[in-house]
Amino acid sequence: ILLIICIILSFMPLFSDLDAQGASRKTAFGDPDKIDVLIVTSGHHFNRESFFGIFKCDDIAYSEYTLKDESEVFEDISAWNYDVILLYNMTQQISPKRQENFVRLLKEKGIGLVVMHHAQAAFQSWREYHYIIGTAYIYFDVEIDGKPWPHGKVHEGLHIPISVVDDRHPITRGMKDFEIIDETYMGRWWAQDNHLLLTTSHPENDEPIAWTRKYGKSNVFNIQLGHDEQAHNCPEFRELLIRGIRWTAEAASVAAEPGV
C-alpha cells in the first residue's frame, strides 16, 4: 500500500496547474527552474537522435507528444502545465474545439510557441493558424484570402547563406551571418507584420528565414530551418532554437504572475 501511495504522489506534479488567479505557476516536471517544453511531432519523418539532442540543456525539460489523429493533445487544456509548445509536425486535422483550445493557450495563458520547419505546412485549411505563426507553406490545394495559392517548392541539401538582420533581439543578439545545409522553401504566404530576424539571398528560397510575432499574450518564434541532421547539428541553428525557446517562455512567466 505504501508503495502505491508513493507512486501516486510522484505523479502529482504532472497535474498541477495555475490557481484561480494564476498565482502559482508550476512546471510539468516539478522543477520551477526549468522551462517545460511540449514537442509536438507527426506527419513527417525526421532524425530523432539529432533532433532531440538539441534540447539537452540544463534549463529545459521536454516531453514529446506524437499526434495520432486530429490534434488530440489540445482536447483538454484544463491542467496544462507547459511553458512552451514546439511544433515540429505536419499534420492537417484539427477539430474546431481543439482549434479554440489552442488559441486559448496563446491568448489567455501566454504559452510560448516555437514553430519549426515543416510545421509551417501543418493545418493547411485552418486560416487562423497561418496568422498565428505568420506564414503558410502550401502543400495542398487551398485558398488564401479567397484566392487559390500555388503549391510551394522545396529542394533538399542545399547550402543556404543566412543573414542576421536584427542582432539586438534576444534570439539573435551577437550572432553573425552563417551558412547551413538545409531544405529551401519557395512560394510561402507570410504576414507583413512579422519581425524579421534572419533572411537569405538563396535564389531557391523565400527571403524570410526566421521571425517573431505576438499572438494574444504569447511570444511566437518561427524558423524555417531544421529539415534533417545536417541542420540539427549546425551550431548556429541549435543556438537559435534554444534561444527561441527561452524567449517565448518569457511571456508564459509574465502571464502566470498575479494580476496579469
C-alpha positions in Angstrom: 0.0 0.0 0.0 2.8 2.4 0.9 4.4 1.7 -2.5 1.2 2.6 -4.3 0.8 5.8 -2.3 4.4 6.8 -3.2 3.8 6.1 -6.9 0.7 8.2 -6.9 2.4 11.1 -5.1 5.3 11.0 -7.5 2.9 11.8 -10.4 1.0 14.6 -8.7 3.3 17.4 -10.1 2.2 16.3 -13.6 -1.3 17.5 -12.8 -0.5 20.8 -11.0 -1.8 23.9 -12.7 -2.4 27.6 -12.1 -4.6 28.6 -9.3 -7.7 30.7 -9.9 -5.7 33.9 -10.2 -2.7 32.3 -12.0 -0.6 33.0 -9.0 1.3 29.7 -8.5 2.9 28.6 -11.8 4.1 25.0 -11.6 6.2 23.2 -14.1 5.1 20.0 -15.7 8.1 18.1 -14.2 8.1 19.8 -10.8 11.2 22.0 -11.3 10.4 25.7 -11.3 13.9 26.5 -12.6 13.3 24.6 -15.9 11.3 25.6 -19.0 8.9 22.8 -19.7 8.5 22.3 -23.4 5.9 20.2 -25.2 7.3 19.0 -28.5 4.5 18.0 -30.9 5.5 15.7 -33.8 3.9 13.6 -36.5 3.2 13.8 -40.2 6.8 14.0 -41.3 9.9 11.8 -40.8 13.0 13.2 -39.1 16.2 12.0 -37.4 15.1 11.6 -33.8 18.6 11.4 -32.4 20.0 14.6 -33.9 16.7 16.4 -33.3 16.2 15.6 -29.6 19.9 16.1 -29.0 19.3 19.8 -29.4 17.3 20.1 -26.2 19.8 18.6 -23.7 20.1 21.8 -21.8 20.2 22.4 -18.0 17.3 24.8 -18.1 15.0 22.9 -20.4 12.8 19.8 -19.7 10.9 18.4 -22.7 8.2 15.9 -23.4 7.2 14.6 -26.9 3.6 14.2 -28.0 3.1 12.3 -31.3 -0.2 13.1 -32.7 -2.4 10.1 -33.7 -5.4 11.7 -35.4 -6.9 15.2 -35.0 -4.5 17.1 -32.7 -5.8 15.3 -29.6 -3.2 16.9 -27.4 -5.4 20.0 -27.4 -8.6 18.2 -26.5 -8.4 19.1 -22.7 -6.2 22.0 -21.6 -7.7 22.3 -18.0 -4.4 21.0 -16.5 -2.0 22.5 -19.0 1.4 22.9 -17.3 3.8 23.5 -20.2 5.6 26.8 -20.7 6.3 26.4 -24.4 4.8 24.4 -27.3 7.3 23.5 -30.1 5.5 22.4 -33.3 7.5 20.0 -35.4 4.5 18.3 -37.0 3.0 18.4 -40.5 -0.4 17.0 -39.5 -3.5 18.6 -41.0 -6.6 17.6 -39.0 -7.7 19.7 -36.0 -11.3 20.0 -34.8 -13.0 23.3 -34.1 -12.9 22.6 -30.3 -9.1 21.9 -30.5 -8.6 25.0 -32.6 -10.3 27.0 -29.9 -8.3 25.4 -27.1 -5.0 26.0 -28.9 -5.9 29.7 -29.4 -6.9 30.0 -25.7 -3.5 28.7 -24.6 -1.9 31.5 -26.5 -4.3 34.4 -25.9 -5.2 33.7 -22.3 -2.3 31.7 -20.8 0.5 33.2 -22.8 2.1 29.8 -23.6 5.2 30.3 -25.8 5.1 29.0 -29.3 8.0 27.8 -31.4 7.3 26.7 -35.0 10.0 24.8 -36.8 10.4 23.8 -40.4 7.7 21.6 -41.8 5.2 22.8 -39.1 4.9 25.8 -41.5 2.9 23.4 -43.7 0.6 22.0 -40.9 -3.1 22.7 -40.7 -3.4 24.0 -44.3 -7.1 24.6 -44.2 -7.0 26.5 -40.8 -6.5 30.1 -41.8 -6.1 31.4 -38.2 -3.1 29.1 -37.8 -1.4 31.0 -40.7 -1.9 34.2 -38.8 -0.7 32.7 -35.5 2.6 31.5 -37.0 3.0 34.3 -39.6 3.3 32.1 -42.7 1.9 29.2 -44.7 3.8 26.8 -46.9 1.2 25.5 -49.2 1.4 21.8 -49.9 -2.2 21.1 -50.8 -4.7 22.9 -52.9 -6.1 25.7 -50.7 -7.3 29.3 -50.9 -5.8 32.2 -49.1 -8.0 35.3 -48.8 -10.3 33.9 -51.4 -7.7 33.2 -54.0 -6.1 29.8 -54.9 -2.5 29.7 -53.7 0.1 27.8 -55.8 2.0 24.8 -54.4 5.3 25.7 -52.9 8.6 24.3 -54.0 11.3 22.6 -51.9 14.9 21.5 -52.5 16.8 19.4 -50.0 20.5 19.5 -49.1 21.4 23.0 -50.4 23.9 25.4 -49.0 21.8 28.3 -47.7 23.5 31.6 -46.7 21.8 33.1 -43.6 21.9 36.9 -42.9 21.2 38.2 -39.4 19.1 41.3 -39.9 18.4 42.1 -36.2 21.4 41.4 -34.0 19.8 43.1 -31.0 16.9 40.8 -30.4 17.5 38.3 -27.6 17.3 35.3 -30.0 19.9 36.7 -32.4 21.9 39.1 -30.2 25.6 39.0 -31.1 25.2 36.4 -33.8 27.0 36.6 -37.1 25.9 35.6 -40.6 26.4 31.9 -41.3 25.7 29.1 -43.8 23.7 26.0 -43.3 22.9 22.9 -45.3 19.1 22.5 -45.3 15.9 22.4 -47.3 14.8 25.5 -49.2 11.2 26.7 -49.2 9.8 28.8 -52.0 6.3 30.3 -52.5 5.1 30.8 -49.0 2.4 33.2 -47.9 3.7 35.2 -45.0 2.4 38.0 -42.8 3.7 41.5 -43.4 3.9 42.3 -39.6 6.4 39.6 -38.9 9.5 40.9 -37.1 12.4 39.5 -39.2 15.4 38.1 -37.5 17.1 36.1 -40.3 16.9 36.3 -44.1 18.6 34.6 -47.1 19.5 35.5 -50.6 19.3 32.0 -52.0 17.5 32.0 -55.3 15.5 28.9 -54.4 14.2 30.2 -51.1 11.9 33.0 -50.0 13.8 35.8 -48.3 12.4 35.3 -44.7 14.1 32.6 -42.7 13.1 33.4 -39.0 10.9 35.9 -37.3 9.0 36.7 -34.2 5.4 37.7 -33.6 2.9 38.4 -30.8 -0.4 36.5 -30.6 -2.6 37.3 -27.7 -0.3 37.1 -24.6 2.1 34.7 -26.4 5.5 35.2 -27.9 5.8 33.3 -31.2 9.1 32.3 -32.8 9.1 30.8 -36.3 12.1 29.4 -38.0 12.2 27.7 -41.4 15.3 25.7 -40.8 15.6 22.2 -39.4 15.0 19.6 -42.0 17.4 16.9 -41.1 20.6 16.0 -39.1 22.7 18.4 -41.2 20.7 21.3 -40.0 20.1 19.8 -36.5 23.9 19.6 -36.0 24.6 23.2 -37.1 25.8 25.1 -34.1 24.1 28.4 -35.1 20.8 26.6 -35.6 21.0 24.8 -32.3 21.7 28.1 -30.5 18.8 29.9 -32.3 16.3 27.2 -31.3 17.3 27.2 -27.7 17.3 31.0 -27.5 13.9 30.9 -29.2 12.5 28.6 -26.6 13.9 30.8 -23.8 12.5 33.9 -25.3 9.0 32.5 -26.0 8.9 31.2 -22.4 9.2 34.7 -21.0 5.6 35.5 -22.0 4.3 32.4 -20.2 6.1 33.5 -17.0 4.6 37.0 -17.2 1.1 35.7 -17.9 1.3 33.5 -14.8 2.1 36.4 -12.4 -0.7 37.6 -10.1 -2.8 40.3 -11.7 -1.5 39.7 -15.2 
